[in-house]
Amino acid sequence: MANTFSAMKRARQEERRTDVNRMRKSRLRHQMRAFRRLLEQKDAKGAENEIPKTFSMIDRAAKWGIIKKNTAARYKSRLTLRLKTVAAA
């Protein structure tokens, strides 16, 4: 347990940041799940409309430090690849 006032304040701040980060990560996962669902349903048109929103969410998560920049690049690359295969079919 924190003993000094500054340590107590830091603990409170950390609690708030944890909640915000948890919410942001959850929002990212939900967006990616929705996009993947469209791909599984072979809805290329819907996925095309959803991709800017998904990429924006991925980029913001990387900017905030929720995920690493390489992870964001990998997610975007794989989602684009899957979208191309669905659109081609």
Phi and psi restraints in degrees (range 20) as a CNS / XPLOR table:
assign (resid 1 and name C) (resid 2 and name N)
       (resid 2 and name CA) (resid 2 and name C) 1.0 -70.5 20.0 2
assign (resid 2 and name N) (resid 2 and name CA)
       (resid 2 and name C) (resid 3 and name N) 1.0 139.5 20.0 2
assign (resid 2 and name C) (resid 3 and name N)
       (resid 3 and name CA) (resid 3 and name C) 1.0 -105.4 20.0 2
assign (resid 3 and name N) (resid 3 and name CA)
       (resid 3 and name C) (resid 4 and name N) 1.0 -39.4 20.0 2
assign (resid 3 and name C) (resid 4 and name N)
       (resid 4 and name CA) (resid 4 and name C) 1.0 -88.5 20.0 2
assign (resid 4 and name N) (resid 4 and name CA)
       (resid 4 and name C) (resid 5 and name N) 1.0 161.9 20.0 2
assign (resid 4 and name C) (resid 5 and name N)
       (resid 5 and name CA) (resid 5 and name C) 1.0 -63.6 20.0 2
assign (resid 5 and name N) (resid 5 and name CA)
       (resid 5 and name C) (resid 6 and name N) 1.0 -39.7 20.0 2
assign (resid 5 and name C) (resid 6 and name N)
       (resid 6 and name CA) (resid 6 and name C) 1.0 -67.1 20.0 2
assign (resid 6 and name N) (resid 6 and name CA)
       (resid 6 and name C) (resid 7 and name N) 1.0 -36.4 20.0 2
assign (resid 6 and name C) (resid 7 and name N)
       (resid 7 and name CA) (resid 7 and name C) 1.0 -69.5 20.0 2
assign (resid 7 and name N) (resid 7 and name CA)
       (resid 7 and name C) (resid 8 and name N) 1.0 -36.4 20.0 2
assign (resid 7 and name C) (resid 8 and name N)
       (resid 8 and name CA) (resid 8 and name C) 1.0 -65.9 20.0 2
assign (resid 8 and name N) (resid 8 and name CA)
       (resid 8 and name C) (resid 9 and name N) 1.0 -42.2 20.0 2
assign (resid 8 and name C) (resid 9 and name N)
       (resid 9 and name CA) (resid 9 and name C) 1.0 -63.1 20.0 2
assign (resid 9 and name N) (resid 9 and name CA)
       (resid 9 and name C) (resid 10 and name N) 1.0 -44.2 20.0 2
assign (resid 9 and name C) (resid 10 and name N)
       (resid 10 and name CA) (resid 10 and name C) 1.0 -60.4 20.0 2
assign (resid 10 and name N) (resid 10 and name CA)
       (resid 10 and name C) (resid 11 and name N) 1.0 -38.1 20.0 2
assign (resid 10 and name C) (resid 11 and name N)
       (resid 11 and name CA) (resid 11 and name C) 1.0 -65.7 20.0 2
assign (resid 11 and name N) (resid 11 and name CA)
       (resid 11 and name C) (resid 12 and name N) 1.0 -40.8 20.0 2
assign (resid 11 and name C) (resid 12 and name N)
       (resid 12 and name CA) (resid 12 and name C) 1.0 -65.0 20.0 2
assign (resid 12 and name N) (resid 12 and name CA)
       (resid 12 and name C) (resid 13 and name N) 1.0 -44.0 20.0 2
assign (resid 12 and name C) (resid 13 and name N)
       (resid 13 and name CA) (resid 13 and name C) 1.0 -62.4 20.0 2
assign (resid 13 and name N) (resid 13 and name CA)
       (resid 13 and name C) (resid 14 and name N) 1.0 -42.2 20.0 2
assign (resid 13 and name C) (resid 14 and name N)
       (resid 14 and name CA) (resid 14 and name C) 1.0 -62.8 20.0 2
assign (resid 14 and name N) (resid 14 and name CA)
       (resid 14 and name C) (resid 15 and name N) 1.0 -37.4 20.0 2
assign (resid 14 and name C) (resid 15 and name N)
       (resid 15 and name CA) (resid 15 and name C) 1.0 -62.2 20.0 2
assign (resid 15 and name N) (resid 15 and name CA)
       (resid 15 and name C) (resid 16 and name N) 1.0 -45.7 20.0 2
assign (resid 15 and name C) (resid 16 and name N)
       (resid 16 and name CA) (resid 16 and name C) 1.0 -65.1 20.0 2
assign (resid 16 and name N) (resid 16 and name CA)
       (resid 16 and name C) (resid 17 and name N) 1.0 -43.5 20.0 2
assign (resid 16 and name C) (resid 17 and name N)
       (resid 17 and name CA) (resid 17 and name C) 1.0 -63.4 20.0 2
assign (resid 17 and name N) (resid 17 and name CA)
       (resid 17 and name C) (resid 18 and name N) 1.0 -38.1 20.0 2
assign (resid 17 and name C) (resid 18 and name N)
       (resid 18 and name CA) (resid 18 and name C) 1.0 -61.2 20.0 2
assign (resid 18 and name N) (resid 18 and name CA)
       (resid 18 and name C) (resid 19 and name N) 1.0 -42.8 20.0 2
assign (resid 18 and name C) (resid 19 and name N)
       (resid 19 and name CA) (resid 19 and name C) 1.0 -63.5 20.0 2
assign (resid 19 and name N) (resid 19 and name CA)
       (resid 19 and name C) (resid 20 and name N) 1.0 -43.1 20.0 2
assign (resid 19 and name C) (resid 20 and name N)
       (resid 20 and name CA) (resid 20 and name C) 1.0 -64.2 20.0 2
assign (resid 20 and name N) (resid 20 and name CA)
       (resid 20 and name C) (resid 21 and name N) 1.0 -46.5 20.0 2
assign (resid 20 and name C) (resid 21 and name N)
       (resid 21 and name CA) (resid 21 and name C) 1.0 -62.9 20.0 2
assign (resid 21 and name N) (resid 21 and name CA)
       (resid 21 and name C) (resid 22 and name N) 1.0 -39.1 20.0 2
assign (resid 21 and name C) (resid 22 and name N)
       (resid 22 and name CA) (resid 22 and name C) 1.0 -63.0 20.0 2
assign (resid 22 and name N) (resid 22 and name CA)
       (resid 22 and name C) (resid 23 and name N) 1.0 -42.5 20.0 2
assign (resid 22 and name C) (resid 23 and name N)
       (resid 23 and name CA) (resid 23 and name C) 1.0 -64.0 20.0 2
assign (resid 23 and name N) (resid 23 and name CA)
       (resid 23 and name C) (resid 24 and name N) 1.0 -43.8 20.0 2
assign (resid 23 and name C) (resid 24 and name N)
       (resid 24 and name CA) (resid 24 and name C) 1.0 -65.1 20.0 2
assign (resid 24 and name N) (resid 24 and name CA)
       (resid 24 and name C) (resid 25 and name N) 1.0 -41.5 20.0 2
assign (resid 24 and name C) (resid 25 and name N)
       (resid 25 and name CA) (resid 25 and name C) 1.0 -65.8 20.0 2
assign (resid 25 and name N) (resid 25 and name CA)
       (resid 25 and name C) (resid 26 and name N) 1.0 -39.8 20.0 2
assign (resid 25 and name C) (resid 26 and name N)
       (resid 26 and name CA) (resid 26 and name C) 1.0 -64.2 20.0 2
assign (resid 26 and name N) (resid 26 and name CA)
       (resid 26 and name C) (resid 27 and name N) 1.0 -42.5 20.0 2
assign (resid 26 and name C) (resid 27 and name N)
       (resid 27 and name CA) (resid 27 and name C) 1.0 -62.5 20.0 2
assign (resid 27 and name N) (resid 27 and name CA)
       (resid 27 and name C) (resid 28 and name N) 1.0 -40.2 20.0 2
assign (resid 27 and name C) (resid 28 and name N)
       (resid 28 and name CA) (resid 28 and name C) 1.0 -62.5 20.0 2
assign (resid 28 and name N) (resid 28 and name CA)
       (resid 28 and name C) (resid 29 and name N) 1.0 -46.3 20.0 2
assign (resid 28 and name C) (resid 29 and name N)
       (resid 29 and name CA) (resid 29 and name C) 1.0 -62.3 20.0 2
assign (resid 29 and name N) (resid 29 and name CA)
       (resid 29 and name C) (resid 30 and name N) 1.0 -41.3 20.0 2
assign (resid 29 and name C) (resid 30 and name N)
       (resid 30 and name CA) (resid 30 and name C) 1.0 -63.7 20.0 2
assign (resid 30 and name N) (resid 30 and name CA)
       (resid 30 and name C) (resid 31 and name N) 1.0 -41.3 20.0 2
assign (resid 30 and name C) (resid 31 and name N)
       (resid 31 and name CA) (resid 31 and name C) 1.0 -64.5 20.0 2
assign (resid 31 and name N) (resid 31 and name CA)
       (resid 31 and name C) (resid 32 and name N) 1.0 -43.9 20.0 2
assign (resid 31 and name C) (resid 32 and name N)
       (resid 32 and name CA) (resid 32 and name C) 1.0 -66.5 20.0 2
assign (resid 32 and name N) (resid 32 and name CA)
       (resid 32 and name C) (resid 33 and name N) 1.0 -37.4 20.0 2
assign (resid 32 and name C) (resid 33 and name N)
       (resid 33 and name CA) (resid 33 and name C) 1.0 -63.7 20.0 2
assign (resid 33 and name N) (resid 33 and name CA)
       (resid 33 and name C) (resid 34 and name N) 1.0 -41.6 20.0 2
assign (resid 33 and name C) (resid 34 and name N)
       (resid 34 and name CA) (resid 34 and name C) 1.0 -63.5 20.0 2
assign (resid 34 and name N) (resid 34 and name CA)
       (resid 34 and name C) (resid 35 and name N) 1.0 -41.2 20.0 2
assign (resid 34 and name C) (resid 35 and name N)
       (resid 35 and name CA) (resid 35 and name C) 1.0 -65.3 20.0 2
assign (resid 35 and name N) (resid 35 and name CA)
       (resid 35 and name C) (resid 36 and name N) 1.0 -44.7 20.0 2
assign (resid 35 and name C) (resid 36 and name N)
       (resid 36 and name CA) (resid 36 and name C) 1.0 -63.4 20.0 2
assign (resid 36 and name N) (resid 36 and name CA)
       (resid 36 and name C) (resid 37 and name N) 1.0 -35.0 20.0 2
assign (resid 36 and name C) (resid 37 and name N)
       (resid 37 and name CA) (resid 37 and name C) 1.0 -62.4 20.0 2
assign (resid 37 and name N) (resid 37 and name CA)
       (resid 37 and name C) (resid 38 and name N) 1.0 -41.7 20.0 2
assign (resid 37 and name C) (resid 38 and name N)
       (resid 38 and name CA) (resid 38 and name C) 1.0 -62.2 20.0 2
assign (resid 38 and name N) (resid 38 and name CA)
       (resid 38 and name C) (resid 39 and name N) 1.0 -39.2 20.0 2
assign (resid 38 and name C) (resid 39 and name N)
       (resid 39 and name CA) (resid 39 and name C) 1.0 -66.2 20.0 2
assign (resid 39 and name N) (resid 39 and name CA)
       (resid 39 and name C) (resid 40 and name N) 1.0 -39.4 20.0 2
assign (resid 39 and name C) (resid 40 and name N)
       (resid 40 and name CA) (resid 40 and name C) 1.0 -66.5 20.0 2
assign (resid 40 and name N) (resid 40 and name CA)
       (resid 40 and name C) (resid 41 and name N) 1.0 -32.3 20.0 2
assign (resid 40 and name C) (resid 41 and name N)
       (resid 41 and name CA) (resid 41 and name C) 1.0 -81.7 20.0 2
assign (resid 41 and name N) (resid 41 and name CA)
       (resid 41 and name C) (resid 42 and name N) 1.0 0.8 20.0 2
assign (resid 41 and name C) (resid 42 and name N)
       (resid 42 and name CA) (resid 42 and name C) 1.0 61.4 20.0 2
assign (resid 42 and name N) (resid 42 and name CA)
       (resid 42 and name C) (resid 43 and name N) 1.0 32.9 20.0 2
assign (resid 42 and name C) (resid 43 and name N)
       (resid 43 and name CA) (resid 43 and name C) 1.0 -93.4 20.0 2
assign (resid 43 and name N) (resid 43 and name CA)
       (resid 43 and name C) (resid 44 and name N) 1.0 82.5 20.0 2
assign (resid 43 and name C) (resid 44 and name N)
       (resid 44 and name CA) (resid 44 and name C) 1.0 -66.0 20.0 2
assign (resid 44 and name N) (resid 44 and name CA)
       (resid 44 and name C) (resid 45 and name N) 1.0 -38.3 20.0 2
assign (resid 44 and name C) (resid 45 and name N)
       (resid 45 and name CA) (resid 45 and name C) 1.0 -65.2 20.0 2
assign (resid 45 and name N) (resid 45 and name CA)
       (resid 45 and name C) (resid 46 and name N) 1.0 -45.7 20.0 2
assign (resid 45 and name C) (resid 46 and name N)
       (resid 46 and name CA) (resid 46 and name C) 1.0 -65.1 20.0 2
assign (resid 46 and name N) (resid 46 and name CA)
       (resid 46 and name C) (resid 47 and name N) 1.0 -38.0 20.0 2
assign (resid 46 and name C) (resid 47 and name N)
       (resid 47 and name CA) (resid 47 and name C) 1.0 -67.7 20.0 2
assign (resid 47 and name N) (resid 47 and name CA)
       (resid 47 and name C) (resid 48 and name N) 1.0 -37.1 20.0 2
assign (resid 47 and name C) (resid 48 and name N)
       (resid 48 and name CA) (resid 48 and name C) 1.0 -60.7 20.0 2
assign (resid 48 and name N) (resid 48 and name CA)
       (resid 48 and name C) (resid 49 and name N) 1.0 -39.8 20.0 2
assign (resid 48 and name C) (resid 49 and name N)
       (resid 49 and name CA) (resid 49 and name C) 1.0 -71.8 20.0 2
assign (resid 49 and name N) (resid 49 and name CA)
       (resid 49 and name C) (resid 50 and name N) 1.0 -29.0 20.0 2
assign (resid 49 and name C) (resid 50 and name N)
       (resid 50 and name CA) (resid 50 and name C) 1.0 -87.7 20.0 2
assign (resid 50 and name N) (resid 50 and name CA)
       (resid 50 and name C) (resid 51 and name N) 1.0 -19.0 20.0 2
assign (resid 50 and name C) (resid 51 and name N)
       (resid 51 and name CA) (resid 51 and name C) 1.0 -62.8 20.0 2
assign (resid 51 and name N) (resid 51 and name CA)
       (resid 51 and name C) (resid 52 and name N) 1.0 -40.0 20.0 2
assign (resid 51 and name C) (resid 52 and name N)
       (resid 52 and name CA) (resid 52 and name C) 1.0 -63.1 20.0 2
assign (resid 52 and name N) (resid 52 and name CA)
       (resid 52 and name C) (resid 53 and name N) 1.0 -38.5 20.0 2
assign (resid 52 and name C) (resid 53 and name N)
       (resid 53 and name CA) (resid 53 and name C) 1.0 -64.5 20.0 2
assign (resid 53 and name N) (resid 53 and name CA)
       (resid 53 and name C) (resid 54 and name N) 1.0 -42.7 20.0 2
assign (resid 53 and name C) (resid 54 and name N)
       (resid 54 and name CA) (resid 54 and name C) 1.0 -66.7 20.0 2
assign (resid 54 and name N) (resid 54 and name CA)
       (resid 54 and name C) (resid 55 and name N) 1.0 -45.6 20.0 2
assign (resid 54 and name C) (resid 55 and name N)
       (resid 55 and name CA) (resid 55 and name C) 1.0 -64.1 20.0 2
assign (resid 55 and name N) (resid 55 and name CA)
       (resid 55 and name C) (resid 56 and name N) 1.0 -37.2 20.0 2
assign (resid 55 and name C) (resid 56 and name N)
       (resid 56 and name CA) (resid 56 and name C) 1.0 -62.2 20.0 2
assign (resid 56 and name N) (resid 56 and name CA)
       (resid 56 and name C) (resid 57 and name N) 1.0 -43.6 20.0 2
assign (resid 56 and name C) (resid 57 and name N)
       (resid 57 and name CA) (resid 57 and name C) 1.0 -64.8 20.0 2
assign (resid 57 and name N) (resid 57 and name CA)
       (resid 57 and name C) (resid 58 and name N) 1.0 -39.8 20.0 2
assign (resid 57 and name C) (resid 58 and name N)
       (resid 58 and name CA) (resid 58 and name C) 1.0 -64.6 20.0 2
assign (resid 58 and name N) (resid 58 and name CA)
       (resid 58 and name C) (resid 59 and name N) 1.0 -45.1 20.0 2
assign (resid 58 and name C) (resid 59 and name N)
       (resid 59 and name CA) (resid 59 and name C) 1.0 -63.6 20.0 2
assign (resid 59 and name N) (resid 59 and name CA)
       (resid 59 and name C) (resid 60 and name N) 1.0 -41.5 20.0 2
assign (resid 59 and name C) (resid 60 and name N)
       (resid 60 and name CA) (resid 60 and name C) 1.0 -65.6 20.0 2
assign (resid 60 and name N) (resid 60 and name CA)
       (resid 60 and name C) (resid 61 and name N) 1.0 -39.2 20.0 2
assign (resid 60 and name C) (resid 61 and name N)
       (resid 61 and name CA) (resid 61 and name C) 1.0 -62.9 20.0 2
assign (resid 61 and name N) (resid 61 and name CA)
       (resid 61 and name C) (resid 62 and name N) 1.0 -38.1 20.0 2
assign (resid 61 and name C) (resid 62 and name N)
       (resid 62 and name CA) (resid 62 and name C) 1.0 -68.2 20.0 2
assign (resid 62 and name N) (resid 62 and name CA)
       (resid 62 and name C) (resid 63 and name N) 1.0 -39.2 20.0 2
assign (resid 62 and name C) (resid 63 and name N)
       (resid 63 and name CA) (resid 63 and name C) 1.0 -64.5 20.0 2
assign (resid 63 and name N) (resid 63 and name CA)
       (resid 63 and name C) (resid 64 and name N) 1.0 -39.7 20.0 2
assign (resid 63 and name C) (resid 64 and name N)
       (resid 64 and name CA) (resid 64 and name C) 1.0 -76.4 20.0 2
assign (resid 64 and name N) (resid 64 and name CA)
       (resid 64 and name C) (resid 65 and name N) 1.0 -13.3 20.0 2
assign (resid 64 and name C) (resid 65 and name N)
       (resid 65 and name CA) (resid 65 and name C) 1.0 89.1 20.0 2
assign (resid 65 and name N) (resid 65 and name CA)
       (resid 65 and name C) (resid 66 and name N) 1.0 13.1 20.0 2
assign (resid 65 and name C) (resid 66 and name N)
       (resid 66 and name CA) (resid 66 and name C) 1.0 -70.8 20.0 2
assign (resid 66 and name N) (resid 66 and name CA)
       (resid 66 and name C) (resid 67 and name N) 1.0 -41.2 20.0 2
assign (resid 66 and name C) (resid 67 and name N)
       (resid 67 and name CA) (resid 67 and name C) 1.0 -128.9 20.0 2
assign (resid 67 and name N) (resid 67 and name CA)
       (resid 67 and name C) (resid 68 and name N) 1.0 161.3 20.0 2
assign (resid 67 and name C) (resid 68 and name N)
       (resid 68 and name CA) (resid 68 and name C) 1.0 -78.7 20.0 2
assign (resid 68 and name N) (resid 68 and name CA)
       (resid 68 and name C) (resid 69 and name N) 1.0 159.6 20.0 2
assign (resid 68 and name C) (resid 69 and name N)
       (resid 69 and name CA) (resid 69 and name C) 1.0 -63.8 20.0 2
assign (resid 69 and name N) (resid 69 and name CA)
       (resid 69 and name C) (resid 70 and name N) 1.0 -37.8 20.0 2
assign (resid 69 and name C) (resid 70 and name N)
       (resid 70 and name CA) (resid 70 and name C) 1.0 -66.4 20.0 2
assign (resid 70 and name N) (resid 70 and name CA)
       (resid 70 and name C) (resid 71 and name N) 1.0 -37.2 20.0 2
assign (resid 70 and name C) (resid 71 and name N)
       (resid 71 and name CA) (resid 71 and name C) 1.0 -63.9 20.0 2
assign (resid 71 and name N) (resid 71 and name CA)
       (resid 71 and name C) (resid 72 and name N) 1.0 -41.7 20.0 2
assign (resid 71 and name C) (resid 72 and name N)
       (resid 72 and name CA) (resid 72 and name C) 1.0 -61.6 20.0 2
assign (resid 72 and name N) (resid 72 and name CA)
       (resid 72 and name C) (resid 73 and name N) 1.0 -44.7 20.0 2
assign (resid 72 and name C) (resid 73 and name N)
       (resid 73 and name CA) (resid 73 and name C) 1.0 -62.7 20.0 2
assign (resid 73 and name N) (resid 73 and name CA)
       (resid 73 and name C) (resid 74 and name N) 1.0 -40.9 20.0 2
assign (resid 73 and name C) (resid 74 and name N)
       (resid 74 and name CA) (resid 74 and name C) 1.0 -65.0 20.0 2
assign (resid 74 and name N) (resid 74 and name CA)
       (resid 74 and name C) (resid 75 and name N) 1.0 -44.6 20.0 2
assign (resid 74 and name C) (resid 75 and name N)
       (resid 75 and name CA) (resid 75 and name C) 1.0 -57.9 20.0 2
assign (resid 75 and name N) (resid 75 and name CA)
       (resid 75 and name C) (resid 76 and name N) 1.0 -48.0 20.0 2
assign (resid 75 and name C) (resid 76 and name N)
       (resid 76 and name CA) (resid 76 and name C) 1.0 -64.8 20.0 2
assign (resid 76 and name N) (resid 76 and name CA)
       (resid 76 and name C) (resid 77 and name N) 1.0 -40.5 20.0 2
assign (resid 76 and name C) (resid 77 and name N)
       (resid 77 and name CA) (resid 77 and name C) 1.0 -62.5 20.0 2
assign (resid 77 and name N) (resid 77 and name CA)
       (resid 77 and name C) (resid 78 and name N) 1.0 -47.6 20.0 2
assign (resid 77 and name C) (resid 78 and name N)
       (resid 78 and name CA) (resid 78 and name C) 1.0 -68.0 20.0 2
assign (resid 78 and name N) (resid 78 and name CA)
       (resid 78 and name C) (resid 79 and name N) 1.0 -38.1 20.0 2
assign (resid 78 and name C) (resid 79 and name N)
       (resid 79 and name CA) (resid 79 and name C) 1.0 -66.4 20.0 2
assign (resid 79 and name N) (resid 79 and name CA)
       (resid 79 and name C) (resid 80 and name N) 1.0 -39.7 20.0 2
assign (resid 79 and name C) (resid 80 and name N)
       (resid 80 and name CA) (resid 80 and name C) 1.0 -63.6 20.0 2
assign (resid 80 and name N) (resid 80 and name CA)
       (resid 80 and name C) (resid 81 and name N) 1.0 -42.7 20.0 2
assign (resid 80 and name C) (resid 81 and name N)
       (resid 81 and name CA) (resid 81 and name C) 1.0 -61.2 20.0 2
assign (resid 81 and name N) (resid 81 and name CA)
       (resid 81 and name C) (resid 82 and name N) 1.0 -44.6 20.0 2
assign (resid 81 and name C) (resid 82 and name N)
       (resid 82 and name CA) (resid 82 and name C) 1.0 -65.3 20.0 2
assign (resid 82 and name N) (resid 82 and name CA)
       (resid 82 and name C) (resid 83 and name N) 1.0 -37.4 20.0 2
assign (resid 82 and name C) (resid 83 and name N)
       (resid 83 and name CA) (resid 83 and name C) 1.0 -63.9 20.0 2
assign (resid 83 and name N) (resid 83 and name CA)
       (resid 83 and name C) (resid 84 and name N) 1.0 -41.3 20.0 2
assign (resid 83 and name C) (resid 84 and name N)
       (resid 84 and name CA) (resid 84 and name C) 1.0 -63.5 20.0 2
assign (resid 84 and name N) (resid 84 and name CA)
       (resid 84 and name C) (resid 85 and name N) 1.0 -39.4 20.0 2
assign (resid 84 and name C) (resid 85 and name N)
       (resid 85 and name CA) (resid 85 and name C) 1.0 -68.3 20.0 2
assign (resid 85 and name N) (resid 85 and name CA)
       (resid 85 and name C) (resid 86 and name N) 1.0 -36.8 20.0 2
assign (resid 85 and name C) (resid 86 and name N)
       (resid 86 and name CA) (resid 86 and name C) 1.0 -69.3 20.0 2
assign (resid 86 and name N) (resid 86 and name CA)
       (resid 86 and name C) (resid 87 and name N) 1.0 -42.2 20.0 2
assign (resid 86 and name C) (resid 87 and name N)
       (resid 87 and name CA) (resid 87 and name C) 1.0 -65.9 20.0 2
assign (resid 87 and name N) (resid 87 and name CA)
       (resid 87 and name C) (resid 88 and name N) 1.0 -33.9 20.0 2
assign (resid 87 and name C) (resid 88 and name N)
       (resid 88 and name CA) (resid 88 and name C) 1.0 -73.2 20.0 2
assign (resid 88 and name N) (resid 88 and name CA)
       (resid 88 and name C) (resid 89 and name N) 1.0 -29.1 20.0 2
